[in-house]
Amino acid sequence: MPQSQPQKKNMSFRAARSAAGYTQQQLANELGVDVRQVGRWESNKPGWPKQPALRNRIMELLGRDNMASLGFTEPAREQVQSPQGLAESPVAGRFPVPRQRSTARQPGTVAEDFTAVVRAHRRLYWSVPPSDLHPVALAHAALGCVLLPATTGLTRVSVASALAETYLLAGRIEFFDLRAPAQADKTLGNALQAAGEADDVLLGAAILAHMAFVPGWSGQREAALDRMRAARTYARRGDVSALFAAWLNAVEAECETRCGNARTGLHLINQAEDELASGSPHATPQWMDWFSPLRLAAFKGNTQLAARHLPQARETLLAVLDQLPETEKQRTVILGDLAMVEATDGRPEEACTYASQALDQLEITWYATGMERVKEVRRRLQPHQHQRCVLRLEDQLYAWSTTVSALTG
């Protein structure tokens, strides 16, 4: 009987690992996987790592620009749907941010044209339903991934920066509007990679601070603070405006407050106010259109609420509400916080009035974060569940239109 030939192992991966100076165990530790998984990648059937972040990390550690050079074969490309019904980011497994330049060249005008669309998308965010804008932003990012390797010099830098902005916008929509934090974390990771291609430290700082929201809102304090430390490190490398510095403090304040440290959050809000009062000679980047002194006051009101400084929170939030435009989606959050102030203060009628106004606002501009605030208020009103005002609120909360919006985003 002829002996069967031994099947070849994945020597490409093994050689790259050895060249990078890792043992199997060391590489497994760096990647956060079991050492047996590294062994499987070096076998004759390595399998395709499904997580985009893991693939990017493998290529980064082993100094490669694509998975094929490591002996992997990408499976057939399909449109992947997340549990929330969102189309995955084009970079997540289908259009990775390129690190190699192609031989074809785009004209220098491509940067201006690509960036103009990004700016338009940023403005549209404030008026277009997020579920409509989200796939458009991701499609534009896919185009950017095609254009980037076909550019050089300053054109390439401009395209990379605009690509990072596009992914930042998509990540913001996923996190704040559609409440898909896992998807947002992936998309923001893509944004960070693009910002690195442009060596844009302030954009990198902004992306990292947004990434801190993901663990911060789920109570993972150390993970959130680690990302904030990275964000501040990047910011120190650039020319930081007073508004940008204040925003970094506001983000960390919200993360601390979400993790149960409202006192620390208030201290950080005070630091943010001091930053604005001190001023800075540096201009705020045009893409930073999500923060203002009024938004800082909104952060402050929420932190005062968490610290149970109810009279102060009520005063701060009413002042913010008075200055917000009627069509501003942030009104739902402020109304929700005012409702929570009243619910915490044992005033169910007033709480239901504000919560009802928030639901009215959600009919105009859907905002998942605002809906979360209203649902938190309803839970706080549980001791008053049989009162007529609470029953009316439930009727509105679970109306057809509101329920459908909550389930479809």
KAMONOR-V914960 format. One record per pair of residues at least 24 apart in sequence whose ideal C-beta (glycine too) atoms are under 10 Angstrom apart, sorted by the first residue. I is the first residue (numbers start at 1). GAP is how many residues later the second one is. Records with the same first field share a line. If there is no record, write none. Layout:
BEGIN
I: GAP  GAP
END
This chain:
BEGIN
6: 38
7: 36  37  38
8: 35  36  63
9: 30  32  33  34  35  36  37  62
10: 30  31  32  33  34  35  36  37  60  61  62
11: 31  60
12: 29  30  34  50  52  56  57  58  59  60
13: 25  28  29  30  33  45  49  51  54  56  57  58  59
14: 24  25  27  28  29  56  57
15: 27  47  55  56
16: 42  43  45  46  47  48  53  54  55
17: 24  25  41  44  45  53
18: 44
19: 43  44
20: 41  42  43  44
21: 40
22: 39  40
26: 35
27: 31  34  35
30: 27  28  30  31
31: 26  27  30
32: 25
33: 24  25
41: 29  30  31
42: 28  29
43: 28
44: 27
46: 24  25  26  27
47: 25  26  28
48: 24  25  26  27  45
49: 44
50: 25  30  43
51: 41  42  135
52: 36  37  39  40  41  42  44  134  135  137  138
53: 39  132  133  136  137
55: 37  38  41
56: 35  36  40  41  130  133  134  137
57: 132
59: 37  40
60: 39  133
64: 35
65: 31  33  34  35
66: 30  32  33  34
67: 29
82: 92  96  98  100  101  104
83: 97  99  100
84: 90  94  95  96  97  98  99  284  323  324  325
85: 46  93  95  322  323  324
86: 45  48  49  52  84  87  88  92  94  97  98  101  323
87: 47  48  51  52  96
88: 50  95  98  99
89: 48  49  52  53  78  81  82  85  94  95  97  98  99  100  101  102
90: 48  49  50  51  52  53  54  55  56  77  80  97  100
91: 47  50  51  53  54  72  76  79  95  96  98  99  100  102  103
92: 46  91  94  95  97  98
93: 93
94: 48  51
95: 43  46  47  48  49  50  51  53  95
96: 49  94  97
97: 44  47  48  51  52  63  66  67  70  92  93  94  95  96  97  98  99  100
98: 46  47  48  49  50  51  52  62  96  99
99: 49  50  94  97  98
100: 48  49
101: 47  48  49  50  51  55
102: 44  46  47  48  49
103: 46  47
104: 45  46  47
105: 45  46  47  50
106: 40  41  42  43  44  45  46  49  50  53
107: 43  44  48
108: 43  44  45  46  47  50
109: 46
110: 34  37  38  40  41  45  46  48  49
111: 36  40  43  44  45  46  47  48  49  50  51
112: 43  46  47  50
113: 34  46  49
114: 26  29  30  33  34  37  41  44  45  48  49  52
115: 29  43  44  46  47  48  50  51
116: 46
117: 26  27  45  49
118: 26  43  44  45  46  47  48  50  51  169
119: 43  46  167  168  170
121: 44  45  48  49  52
122: 43  44  46  47  50  164  165  166  167  168
123: 166
124: 45
125: 44  47  48  52  164  165  204
126: 163  164  199  201  202  203  204  239
127: 200  202  238
128: 237
129: 48  236  237  276  280
130: 40  42  43  44  46  47  48  199  235  236  237  238  279
131: 42  46  47  235  237  274  277  278
133: 36  37  40  44
134: 35  36  38  39  40  43  44  46  49  53  275
135: 35  38
136: 30  34
137: 28  29  30  31  32  33  34  35  36  37  50
138: 28  29  31  32  35  36  49  52
139: 27  31
140: 26  27  29  30
141: 24  25  26  28  29  46  49  50  53
142: 24
144: 50
145: 45  49
148: 46  49  50
156: 41  42
157: 40  41  42  43
158: 40
159: 35  38  39
160: 33  34  35  36  37  38  39  40  43
161: 33  34  36  37  38  39  42  124  126
162: 32  36  125
163: 27  28  30  31  32  34  35
164: 24  26  27  28  29  30  31  32  33  34  36  39  40  42  43  123
165: 26  29  30  33  35  38  41  42  120  121  122
166: 24  25  28
167: 24  25  26  27  28  40
168: 24  26  27  35  38  39  42  119  122
169: 118  121
171: 36  39  40  42  43
172: 38  41  118
173: 195  236
174: 194  235
175: 35  36  38  39  42  193  194
176: 34  37  114  153  157  191  192  193  194
177: 152  188  189  190  191  192  193  232
178: 188  189  190  191  230  231
179: 38  188  189  190  192  193  227  230
180: 188  229
181: 32  33  34  36  37
182: 32
184: 26  27  29  30
185: 25  26  28  29  30
187: 24
188: 24  25  26  39
192: 38  42
195: 39
199: 38
200: 34  38  85  87
201: 32  33  34  35  36  37  38  39
202: 32  33  35  36  37  38  39  42  80  82  83  85  86
203: 31  35  82  84  85
204: 26  27  29  30  31  33  34
205: 25  26  27  28  29  30  31  32  33  35  39  42  43
206: 25  28  29  38  41  42  45  79  81  82  84  85
207: 24  27
208: 24  25  26  27  40  43
209: 25  26  35  38  39  41  42  43  46
210: 41  80
212: 36  39  40  42  43
213: 38  41  42  45
214: 41
215: 40  43  44
216: 35  36  38  39  40  41  42  43
217: 37  38  41  42  152  155
218: 40  41
219: 36  39  40  41
220: 35  38  39
221: 34  35  37  38  39  40  43
222: 37
223: 32
224: 27  28  30  31  32  34  35
225: 27  30  31  34
227: 24  25  28
228: 24  27  28
238: 44  47
239: 41  42  43  44  46
240: 35  40  42  44  45
241: 34  35  38  39  40  41  42  43  44  47
242: 30  32  33  34  35  36  37  38  39  40  42
243: 29  32  33  36  37  39  40  41  42  45  48  49  50  52  53
244: 31  36  38  39  40  41  44  47
245: 26  27  29  30  31  33  35  37  39
246: 25  26  27  28  29  30  31  32  34  38  45  46  47  49  50  53
247: 25  28  29  37  41  43  44  45  48  49  52
248: 24  27  43
249: 24  25  26  27  47  50
250: 25  41  45  46  48  49  50  53
251: 40  48
253: 43  46  47  49  50  53
254: 45  48  49  52
256: 47  50
257: 42  45  46  47  48  49  50
258: 44  48
260: 46
261: 45  46
262: 40  41  42  43  44  45  46  47
263: 40  43  44
264: 39  43
265: 34  35  37  38  39  41  42
266: 34  37  38  40  41  43  46
267: 36
268: 31  35
269: 27  28  30  31  32  33  34  35
270: 30
272: 24  27  28
273: 24  27
290: 40
292: 31
293: 30
294: 25  26  29  30  34  36
295: 25  29  35
296: 24
297: 26  37
298: 25  26  32  33  35  36  39
301: 32  33  36  37  40
302: 31  32  34  35  38  39  71
304: 33  37
305: 32  33  35  36  39
306: 31  34  38
308: 33  36  37
309: 32
310: 30  31  32  34  35  37
311: 30  34
312: 29
313: 24  25  27  28  31  32
314: 24  27  28  31  36
315: 26
316: 25
317: 24  37
321: 33  36
326: 35  38  39
327: 34  37  38
328: 33  36  37  39
329: 32  33  35  36  37  38  40  41
330: 31  35  37  39  40
331: 26  27  29  30  31  33  34  36  39
332: 25  26  27  28  29  30  32  33  34  35  36  37  38  39  40  41  42
333: 25  28  34  36  37  38  39  40  41
334: 24  27  36  39
335: 24  25  26  27  35  38  39  42
336: 25  26  31  33  34  35  36  37  38  39  40  41
337: 33  36  39  40
338: 35  39
339: 34  35  37  38  39  41  42  54
340: 33  34  36  37  39  40  41
341: 36
342: 35  38  39
343: 33  34  35  36  37  38  39  40  41  47
344: 33  36
346: 37  38
347: 37
348: 29  32  33  35  36  37  39  40  41  42  45
349: 35  38  39  40  41
350: 39
351: 26  27  29  30  33  38  39  42
352: 25  26  29  32  35  36  37  38  39  40  41  42  44
353: 36  40
355: 25  26  34  35  38  41  42
356: 33  36  37  39  40  41
358: 38  39
359: 34  37  38  40  42  43
360: 36
362: 35  39  40  43  44
363: 33  36  38  39  42
366: 36  39  40  42  43
367: 38
368: 37  38  41
371: 26  31  34  35  38
372: 34
374: 28  32
375: 31
END
